[in-house]
Amino acid sequence: MKTKIRSLKIKGIRGIRESISLNLNNRSVLIYGDNGTGKSSLADAFEWLYYDQVQHLSNEEIGRKKGKDALRNTFLDDTEESSIEIGYSDKKTDYTKTIDHDLSVHSSGESNIYDEYFKKSQSENLVLRYRDLVSFIIAGKKDKLDTLQDIIGFSEVGNLRDLLKKNANRIKRTINNENFNNKKGAQQSIILQNLRSNAYTPAQFFKAANELIAPLTLKIKINSFEDIKDVLQLIKTNDDQKIIEEISLQTKIIEALSETEGNIAKLLNDYTTYFNAYIEIRKDPEKFSKLKLLHLLNEGLTVLEDDVMKEDFCPLCLQKKNKLKLIEELNERIGELEDLRNEKAALEEQNEGLKEFLRSNEVTIDNLLKDNYFKANEHIESVKKIQEIKSIFNVVLTELKKELLTKEQILDPGKISFDKKGAAAIISAAKKRAKELTEGQKKDIKFPIYSNLLQADLAYKEYRKIERHEDILTKQQITFENLFTDFIRRQEDALNIFLNIFSKDINDYYTSMNPDEKVGEIKLVPLKDKNDDLVGITIEYVFFEEVRTQPIALLSESHINCLGLSFFLASVKAFNRENHFFVLDDVISSFDRSHRGRFAKLLADAFSDYQIILLTHEKDFFEGISGELKSKGWETRQISWTAEKGTNLEEAALTA
């Protein structure tokens, strides 16, 4: 059963000081009251009940506690609570919510039942005020998309889409940062040094290993890595353990520096690409200024949308300016700067990728420097050279931390020097030392074979580990990319079906209130960027037989409001699955007499199965439609206000 309101009792909220009650028995109600009588306090109470805030009360002047500071009636005693008691068509859902002098909120009801109902109600449109009529119409294309995704439950779908794309890009960046070919090359260098042959497959490795151990004339043939383990155990000499550890250290030096040498070349190349993109943005004074302007425009839009300034003024220059027009202009200008914003985002992504690459390489260097054998005096030159390499990482990292919009420019890559010959000399010396240590034990033929096989075995296992890691990441990248591509296709299909149905309702409601006018075929149209990604929604319509977008550019304020009202009503029909009621607070103020009549007829006919709480301060409108609505089962009420009692709600004295 769809939820409707059986009864309502409000006390101490906004203009309502003493209790007012509405016994609706699931019927709709038309409520008239002059401005200042507390009529909108009903809408405030509903908003607080369902969303735990009153948006238009949340600003710096009256507090930021979701409007709670201004929610309580100012004449209440500290001992009194503000409250809303609501009875629903299902009595098990009946609920009371209170707020005391300290702004502590309490509630009562059958919690499990109400919590389930409340959760289902969160995404539904239940309250529309005059000030919010055009919020969707004038919103930017991305905000329109976000709004629609929220109310149709596509937010999680959008989040999943973004997550798939983010993961695909993250894995792609990880693959790039790991520099797998360089890592595998470093291990193959060690294998070649010890086996005198490259080995990319197990078969190649086993063949070379058998050739290595042939002089020992063992009765074992290597056909598996278990066989290698057995051979090593068989020919191992404990007396030479110290020499083996020294050879292992030299191998670590070769491995770490060979890998780092290749990675630094990649780092400097990637940093050069980043530097060029960074300079490209900064060297164009107009582009650089636009980036600063983009930041200012976004801040200004936030100020206007948060209703920080109540009047029609530009918050920057304080010149009189229609707020709706100003928001529309800001959205349009921000849209014009979208390419620049994307360029900046791409640069920031490069920046993050470089930082990740640096962190990965720092770990390799730090692990080598921590080795106790490496700290000995005979390695002091090698330690110094490796610390110089680490200093390059620190220099680049410092440059990457600089903000794009600061006056100081990042360091030219040509000024970052890397002593490639010095690093190569250390690698060469390590290879020479390892060879000397191995061949210096000629008294025992087993030792050099053991040492070579051990180092080759460790290197090949690391090679295979790197290869498996690369293979896993590559498969993950392909999987996420395929999932993303398929997901986008399915999402677009579902979104297009929804937009077609939803657009038809918007168009029907709008044209029923505006018949025989040169506006129609209203559609919500998805927008894509150059990468074919969904980036927003725009409103398309036919104006004097010509397809147009940006309704605010051509339509009057009344028609814009009518379009916003049509969007709200269509969203109620499409998405309010749990609740079959909604509140309209003074939404027809800009409508003329004929439009008001058609609006009332639309509510009575198209929403006859809904419960509507319709609030108005327009006396003529109330008198003109009250008779017709009462004949269709509506209640009518009148609100008044006195200093002694505050808001009072009574049977309407006005009739058609």
Summary of the structure (lengths in Angstrom):
residues: 656
radius of gyration: 36.5
end to end distance: 33.8
largest distance: 119.2
contacts: 2012
relative contact order: 0.15
helix: 61%
strand: 14%
